[in-house]
Amino acid sequence: MSQSRISYLEKHAAEINVGQLLRVCAVLGLELTIGTRGKAKAAAAPGEDW
């Protein structure tokens, strides 16, 4: 994925779809985890608001 494509997606985040998000995560070596809001909140660091 090119830097220009990543920049475009950053500037137009509302246009990104799940496939594109997963590809960006793969390129950056990230793992995407999805959970219920209650569990995500419990896992957040103190003072961190998601």
KEROSE-301469 format. One line per 10 residues: number of its first residue (from 1); their letters; for each residue x, y, z of N, C-alpha, C. Coordinates in steps of 0.2 Angstrom, whole numbers, plus 5000, padded with zeros to 4 digits. Example, Ala and Ser with C-alpha at 12.3 -4.5 7.8 and 13.67 -1.06 7.14 Angstrom:
residues 2
1 = as = 5066:4972:5039:5062:4978:5039:5066:4984:5039 ~ 5064:4989:5035:5068:4995:5036:5064:5000:5039
END
This chain:
residues 50
1 = msqsrisyle = 5004:4994:5000:5000:5000:5000:5005:5006:5000 ~ 5003:5011:4996:5007:5017:4995:5006:5022:5000 ~ 5011:5026:5001:5010:5031:5006:5005:5036:5004 ~ 5004:5037:4998:4999:5042:4996:4992:5039:4997 ~ 4991:5032:4997:4985:5029:4998:4983:5030:5006 ~ 4988:5028:5010:4987:5029:5017:4986:5036:5019 ~ 4989:5041:5016:4987:5048:5017:4980:5050:5015 ~ 4978:5047:5010:4971:5048:5008:4966:5045:5013 ~ 4967:5039:5015:4963:5036:5020:4963:5040:5026 ~ 4968:5043:5028:4969:5047:5035:4964:5053:5034
11 = khaaeinvgq = 4965:5056:5028:4961:5062:5027:4953:5061:5026 ~ 4952:5055:5023:4945:5053:5021:4943:5047:5025 ~ 4943:5047:5032:4942:5041:5036:4935:5038:5035 ~ 4930:5043:5034:4923:5041:5033:4922:5036:5027 ~ 4927:5036:5022:4926:5032:5016:4930:5025:5016 ~ 4933:5024:5022:4937:5018:5022:4932:5012:5024 ~ 4933:5006:5021:4929:5000:5022:4933:4995:5026 ~ 4929:4990:5028:4933:4985:5033:4939:4982:5029 ~ 4938:4980:5023:4944:4977:5019:4950:4982:5019 ~ 4949:4988:5018:4954:4993:5018:4957:4994:5025
21 = llrvcavlgl = 4953:4994:5030:4956:4994:5037:4960:4988:5039 ~ 4958:4982:5037:4962:4976:5038:4968:4976:5034 ~ 4968:4979:5028:4974:4979:5024:4979:4984:5027 ~ 4977:4990:5029:4981:4995:5033:4984:4992:5039 ~ 4980:4988:5043:4983:4985:5049:4988:4980:5047 ~ 4987:4976:5042:4992:4971:5040:4998:4974:5038 ~ 4998:4980:5034:5004:4983:5031:5008:4986:5037 ~ 5004:4988:5042:5008:4991:5048:5010:4986:5054 ~ 5008:4980:5052:5009:4974:5057:5005:4975:5063 ~ 4999:4977:5063:4994:4978:5068:4989:4972:5068
31 = eltigtrgka = 4986:4971:5074:4981:4966:5075:4975:4970:5077 ~ 4969:4969:5074:4963:4973:5075:4959:4968:5079 ~ 4957:4970:5085:4952:4967:5090:4946:4970:5091 ~ 4940:4966:5090:4934:4969:5091:4930:4966:5097 ~ 4927:4970:5101:4924:4967:5107:4918:4972:5109 ~ 4915:4970:5114:4909:4974:5116:4912:4980:5119 ~ 4908:4986:5119:4911:4992:5122:4912:4991:5130 ~ 4908:4987:5133:4910:4986:5140:4916:4983:5142 ~ 4918:4978:5138:4925:4975:5139:4930:4979:5136 ~ 4929:4983:5131:4935:4988:5128:4936:4993:5134
41 = kaaaapgedw = 4931:4996:5137:4932:5001:5142:4936:4998:5148 ~ 4934:4992:5150:4938:4989:5156:4945:4988:5154 ~ 4947:4987:5148:4954:4986:5146:4958:4992:5145 ~ 4954:4998:5144:4958:5004:5143:4962:5006:5149 ~ 4967:5010:5148:4971:5012:5153:4967:5018:5157 ~ 4969:5018:5164:4966:5024:5168:4966:5031:5164 ~ 4961:5034:5164:4961:5041:5161:4961:5041:5153 ~ 4961:5035:5150:4960:5035:5143:4953:5034:5141 ~ 4951:5039:5137:4944:5039:5135:4943:5037:5127 ~ 4940:5031:5126:4939:5029:5119:4932:5031:5117
END
